[in-house]
Amino acid sequence: MINEFFIFCVKVLEIIGDATGMGYELANIVIFVIIQPGLILLFFILWRMEKKKKG
């Protein structure tokens, strides 16, 4: 089951890479090194701002 899920995820990354012209490796880097940490940081900042308003 985990192996099938991994293969599915790799195929999704390959499709994204092909559709954007970036390729699998660059799509992987953009998603998991740039976008995901950026979203985590954004949500942390928004949470802290909301916490300051209430506290």
SVG drawing of the C-alpha trace seen along z (x, -y; Angstrom):
<svg xmlns="http://www.w3.org/2000/svg" viewBox="-9 -43 25 45">
<polyline fill="none" stroke="black" stroke-width="0.4" points="0.0,0.0 2.8,-2.5 4.7,-1.5 1.7,-2.2 1.1,-5.6 4.8,-6.5 4.6,-5.5 1.4,-7.6 3.1,-10.6 6.1,-10.2 3.8,-10.1 2.0,-13.3 5.4,-15.0 6.4,-13.8 3.1,-15.1 3.7,-18.5 7.2,-18.6 6.2,-17.8 3.3,-20.2 5.5,-23.1 8.6,-22.2 10.6,-22.0 11.1,-18.2 10.7,-15.9 13.6,-17.0 13.0,-20.8 9.3,-20.3 10.2,-18.3 12.6,-21.1 10.1,-23.8 7.3,-22.1 9.1,-20.7 12.0,-23.1 10.4,-26.4 6.6,-26.3 5.9,-24.0 8.3,-25.8 7.0,-29.1 3.5,-28.1 4.5,-26.9 6.2,-30.2 3.2,-32.2 0.7,-30.3 3.0,-30.7 3.2,-34.5 -0.6,-34.7 -1.2,-32.7 1.2,-34.9 -0.6,-38.0 -4.0,-36.7 -2.7,-35.6 -1.5,-39.2 -4.9,-40.6 -6.7,-38.4 -4.1,-38.6"/>
</svg>
